Amino acid sequence: MASTLFKAGFFKRLLSLIVLVTFNLTLSPVAMAQGAFDFTDDSADDFNFSDDTPQQPLNLGKTFEMPNNGKPVNLVIFTPVDDTPETTLEQLTESTVDQLKAEAYAQYDSVEGIPITEKLNAMSADERMNCVEEPACLAGMGRDIGAANIVVGRIYTTGRDQPQISFDLIEVSTAVNKNSIFFDTQSRRRKQEQDIGGALLRLFNIDTGNISDILVAKPAEESASIPTAQLVSGIVVAVVAAGAIGAGIYFGLEAKDNDDKLKKVIDANRSAVGQGNFDTLKHQNDAKDYKDKAEQNAMIANILYATGAVAAVVSVILFLVRSDKDEDLFATHEDLYVSPAVTNDGGGVVAGFSF
């Protein structure tokens, strides 16, 4: 016996260890993926970077290939404005490019603006800030590459409760900032990607459609008619519900009448005893008879009330629910039943169906 318990305990510990290792391995990639967008430091203030001077962009070490599909090309860059980690800027750039590959932007090709990032990387911090703020400077770089637009993203985290992201849309041919979008976001990547998706639609002035137009354009769906068998069933069940409730009211009144008679007999019995007449056997027999009838009628009334309530619910379902097929709602549920139940403690109703 001890050996069996020892083996059981060993297997439980082994299973717990396997579950723990699997749990850690499963959550580790999620934590790594989210960690890059979690700007919370160990102090009380979030996003509290000590220096507002933009950091020097890293050498990404990526190769650039200009699309050659005959479509206008969007070059996407995220430029540093504070001490936000460079890996965050790179991930935001990739997320923006992925969003611009959606069907709404099918007229464009969108890629990371690696050549522009490399040129900005070669500048001093002041030169880089001046160039990023001047559309003509960025447009000149984009013109050399053959791009149509430059999407400039920035994320602001220093001294903020939550990050703010901005986008500028620079048209290369005119060297004009065609549109700008600012929005607050959260520190988690999934939320940022959702916010970026909506911001890009506004940045490119893409019409997502008017909800009223969509509702008008949507053809009205005709309500399916109730199958004849289902309609008849609903009417029959409704009649049963009404009959059960009516009968329940009748037996409920009978129970009350017997209860009133019981009280009168008890009062008569007390009066007789008070007058010195102890021959109360008839009163006792009448009291027992009225009590039994009152309890019996009350139980029947309760059963009928419950049966009527269930039948009423079933009737409503039969009238309101429309089957997709031209058949009765319960055609495949032949074992539908509603029946009263009586126990030693009272009564009720049992309903259900099998399928």
N, C-alpha and C positions, 0 to 999 in steps of 0.2 A: 504493500500500500504506500509506504514512504517513498519507494522508488518511483512509483507512478506519479505521486505528487511532485517529486523532484523533477521528473521529465516534463511535466506540464508547466511548472514554473520556469524551466529552462527555455522551453519553446515560446512562452509568453515574453520573456526578456529578449529573446532573439527577434521575435516579431516586432516588439517595440523599437528595437535598435534599427531594424530595416526601415520602419515607417519614419523614424526620426531622420535618418540619412536621406531618404527619398524626399522628405519635406524640405530639407535644407537645400538639396540639389535643385528642387523645383523652384523655390523662391529666389535663389541667388541670381539667376539671369534677370528676373523682374526687378529686383533691387538695383542691379547694375544699370538696367535700362532707365529706371526712374532717377537714379542718383545724379545723373548728369544735369537734370533740370531742377534739382532740389538745392536752392541757394541759401538754405537756412544754416547759419553758423551756430556755434555753441553758446553765443551770448544771447541776451534777451531780445536784441533787435535783429530782425531779419534783413538780409540784403545790406548789411552794414559794412561796405567795403571802405577801406581807409583812404584810398587815393582815387580821385575822380579823373586822373589823367588816363587817357585811353592806352591800353597795353599794346605792345608791338605784336602785330599778327604773326602767327606761326607759319612756318613753311609747310604747307599742307602736303607737299610731295605728290600731288595728283597730276595726271595728264589731262589735257583738254583737247576735245575733238569737236569742232564746229559742225552742227547738223547741216546736212545738205539735201533737205527734202523739198526745197522751194518754198518753205513757210517762213514767215517772220520769226526771228529768234529772240527770246527773252533771256537775258543774262541775269542771274540771281546772285546777289552778294549780301552778306550780313557784316556790317562794319562795327568794330568795337567803339563804345562811347564811355565805358567805365571798366571796372575790373571783372566783368562777367567772364567766366572761363571760355577760352577759345574753343574748347570742345563743344560747348553749348552753342556758340555761333555756328560752328560747322554743322551740328545736328539740325539747327533751325533752318539753315540753308538747304539741307537735304530734304527736310520736311516741306519747305516751300516749293521746291522743284517737284516733289511728288504730287503736291496739291495742284500744281499747274499742268500736270499731265492728265487731269480729269477731262471728261467729254466736253465740259463747258469751254475749255480752252483748246479745242481741237484745231483751231486755225493757226495756233502757234506751236513752235518747238521751244522748250524751256530747258536750260542747262545751268549748271553752276558757273558763275563768272570767274573762273580760276585765273585767266590772264589779267583781269582787272584787280583781283585780290593780290596777285604777285606784284603788279605795278604799285599798288598802294603800300605793299609791304616794303618796297624799296625806298619809300619816302620817310621823312621825319614825322613825328607825331603831329606837329603843327601843319605841315604841308598836307598830310593825309586828311586832317579835319577840314582844311580849306577846300580841298578837292572834292570831298564827299558832299560838302554843303553847296558846291557850285555845279549846277547841272551841265554847264558847258564843258567842265573838266572831265566828268564821267562820260558825257556824250562823245567827246573826242576819242576816248579809249574804246568805246563801243563801236564808233565809226571805223576805226582801224581793223576791228575784228569782223565787221559786217553784221552787227546785231541791229535789231529794230528797236528794242526797248531794254532798259536796265531797271530791274527791280531792286531797290536798295532797302534792306531791312536793318533795323536797329532795335536793341533791347536795352531798356533802362532799368537798373536794379538798385543802384546806390541810393540810400536814404528813402526807400519806398517800402510800404507794407506789402505790396505785390508788384510783380514786374509789369512794365508797360512796353508794348511793341509798336513800332511805327513802320510804315511802308511808304516809299516814294516811287512813282512810276515815271522814269525819265525817258522821253521820246528822243531817240538818237538823232533823227533827221532834222529836228527843229531845236534840239538842245533845250527843251522845255520840260519842266516838272508838270506833267499832265494831271496828276492826282496824288493826294496824300491821305493816309489813313492812320489814326492813332487809336489804340484800344488797350485796356487793362486786361491782364490774363493771370493765370495762376502758375505755381512753380512746377506743376507736373506736366510732363511732355504730352500726354493724351489731351489734356485740356487746351494746351497751347496749339496743338495741331487742329483741334476743332475751331478755335478762335481764328487761326490763320486762314482756314478754309473760307469762313464767312467774310473775312477782311479782304481777301483777294478778289472775291466776286464784286465787292464794292469798289475796289481799286481799279478794276478793269471795266467798271460800269456794265457788268453783265446782268441782263434782265432775267430774273428767276421766275417771272410770271406773277400775275396778280391772282390772289386766292379766289376772288369773286369770279374772275374769268374762268378759272379752272372749274369752279362749281357750276357755272352756267354751261360750260362746254361739255361737262360730264352728262351723258344721257341719263335720264331718269329711269331708275330700275322699277319695272312693274312688280307690284306685290303679287306673290304667288297665291293662287286661290286655294282655299281649303278643300282637300279631297272630300268627296261625299261621305265616305265611311268615317272619316275623322270628324266631319261636321255632325253627323248623326250621333257618333259616340259622345261628342261634347254636349249635345242637347240632352241625351239620356243621362249622362253623369250629372249634369246640372239639375235635372229633375230629381235624381236620387239624392243629391245634396240638399235640395229644398225640402224633399220629403223627410229626410233624416233629421234636419234641423227642426221642421215642424213637429215631428213626433217627439223629438227631444224636449221641445217646449211643453208639449202635452204632459209627458211623464214628469217633467220638472214641476209643473203646476200640481200634479197629483201628489208628488212627494211633499210639496209645501202644504197641501191640504191635510195629508196624513200627519204631518208634523204639527200642524195647528191642533188637530184633534187629539194628538198625544199630549200636548200641553194642557188642553181642557180636562182630559182624564186625570192628569197628575194633580191639577188644581182641585178637581172634585174629590180625589182621594185624600188630599190634605184637609179639605174641608170636613169630610166625613170623620177622619181621625180626630180632628179638632173638636167635633161634637160628641166624641165618645163612641162613635160607631166604628168598630174595628173589623166589621165584615166587609173587607175591601177586595175580596177575591175577584169579583167581576171587573173592578177598576184595574186590577193588576193584569188580568187577561186581555182587556181592551188596550191597555197601554202597550203590552208586548206586541199585540196584533198591529197596532198603528205604527209602532217603531219599526217592525219588520217591513211593513209596506212602504214606509217612508224611505228606508235604506234601499230597498229593492228598486223603487221607482227612481230614486236619485242615481243609482248605478246605471240603470237603463238610459236615463236622460244623458248622463255623461258619455256613455258609449255612442249614443246617437249624435250628440254634438260633435264628438271627435270624428265619427264617420262622415258627417255632413261637411266638416271643415276640410278633410282630406279630399272628398269628392269635389268640393268647390274648387280647390287648388288644381286638381286634375282637369276639371272642366275648363278653367282659365287657360291652362297649358294647351289643351286641345284647340281652343278658339284662337289663341295668339300665335302659336308656333307654326311656321310654314315649313314643310318638308321640301328639300331640293328635288326630290323625286316625286313622281305622280303616284304616291302611295300613302297609305295611312301612316301617321307618325309612329304608331306602335305596331306596324305591320310585322316588324322583325322581332317584336317582343311579345310573343304569344303568352308568356307566363305572367302577364300583368294581373295583379290581384289587390283588392281592398276588402278587408274583412275585420269584423269586431273580435276582440279578445277579452275573455273574462278570467280573472284570477281570484284567489282567496281575498286579496287586498282591494279589489275593485275591478274596473274594466277599462278598456281603451280600444284602440284600432290599430291594425297592422296593415301596411301597404308596401308594395314593392313590385319589381319585375326582374326577370332574368334575361340575359342576352349572351 
